[in-house]
Structure formats: structure tokens, C-alpha cells
Amino acid sequence: MKNWLFLAIAIVSETIATSALKSSEGFTRLGPSVLVVVGYALAFYFLSLTLKVIPVGIAYAVWSGVGIVLITAVGWFMFGQKLDTPALLGMALIIAGVIVMNVFSGSGQH
């Protein structure tokens, strides 16, 4: 179970780093730039711990799917980026895919 926690930490770290990347304005602002480097370092560290147990394909599918949804939500709420119906539908399909993989597939078991 801790491996899934590590994956969640990796996803949240990556989401924070990506949000800071937008705020860094091309690495011209120190605070957000440091947050980018630290966030990505934490993300890859915790992803590497996850990959000791969870297969790389499953971990990366969850990482990318949940990351897409989270960073899109951050863009919507923090940066005022708009989402239309097809974008929301696409994200719902991504979430559904992650759920199907984790609930119905035996591939994630090690």
C-alpha cells in the first residue's frame, strides 16, 4: 500500500512543479524556479520507489492520467484557463481508464 502512497506523492510533486513552471516565467523568477527543480526531484525520487513494486506501465499510466487531470484543474482554478465539454469528457475518460486498470486489471499486482 505504501507504494501507492509513494506514487501519489510523486504525482502531487509533479503537479506542483508543473504549476510552478508556468509561474517561473522561463526560469526568470527564483522562487518558482526552485520549486520546479525540487518538485521534479521529489516526483522522480518517489516514482523510482514506486517502480520497485508496481510495474512501470501501470505506474506511468496512473502517473500521467492523474497528473493530466490535476494539472488541468490547477490551470482552471489558478490560471483561469477554460475547459470546454470535449476537454471535460476526455478527462472523465482518462479517470475512467485509471479506475478500470486499478479495479479490474491484475497487471498492477506484483
N, C-alpha and C positions, 0 to 999 in steps of 0.2 A: 504493500500500500504506500510505503514511503516513496517508492519510485514515481508514483503518480503525483505525489506532492512535489517531488523534485521537478517533474515536468511542468506542473502548474507554476512553480516559482520561475522556471525558465521562460514560460510564455509571458507571464506578467513582467518580468525583467525586460524581455524583448519588446513588449508593447510600450513600456516606459521609455526605453532607449529610442524607439522609433518616433515616439511623440516628441522627445527632446531633440531628435534630429531635425524635425521641422522647425523647432524653436531656435536651433543653433544658428540658423541663417548662414548655412555654408561654413560652419565652424568658425564664425566670426565672433560669437558670444561664448565666453569662457564657461559659465555655469552650465548651460545646456550641453555644451560640447563635452564637458567632464561627465555629465550624466549619460551621454551617449556611450562613451567608452566603458564606463563602469557597468552600465546596464547590459551592454552586449557581452562583456566579460562574464558577468554573473549568468546571463542567459546560456552561454555556451558551456560554462562550467556545470551548471545544473543539468543541461541537456546531456552532457557527457556522463554524468552519474546515472541518469535515466537509462542510457543505452547499455548499461551493464546488464540490465534485465529485460527491458521492453525492446522488442525488435525495432530496428531502425525505421522500417517502413511505417509501422504503426505509430511510433513516436513522432515521426516527421509529419504524418498526416494529421495527427491531433494538434501538433505544434502549429502547423501552417493554417489549419482550418480555424481553430480557436483564435489564433493570432490575427487572422484576417478580420474576424468578427469584432474582436476587441479594438483593434486599431481603427476600424471603420467607425465604431461607436465613439472612440476618442475624437476622431476627426469631426464627427457630427456635433458632439457636445462642446468640445473645447475650441475647435477652429471654425465652427459654423458651416461645415461642408454639408451639402444637401444630399439626401438619398431619395431616389425615385422607387417606384414599385418594383421594377425589374431588379434593382440592386438589393432591395429587401428580400425579394423572393430568392435570389441567388444565395444570400447569406443564410436564409432558412434552409436551403438545400445543403449548404455546407455543414450546418449544425446537425441536420438530419443524418448526413453521411458519417459524421464523427460518432453520433449516437449509435447508428447501425453497426459500425465497426466495433464499438466497445461493448455493446449489449449482445449482439448476435454472432460475432466472429470469434472463433477460437484462436485466431492468429496472434492476439495480444498476450496469450498465456505463454509463460516460459517454463 
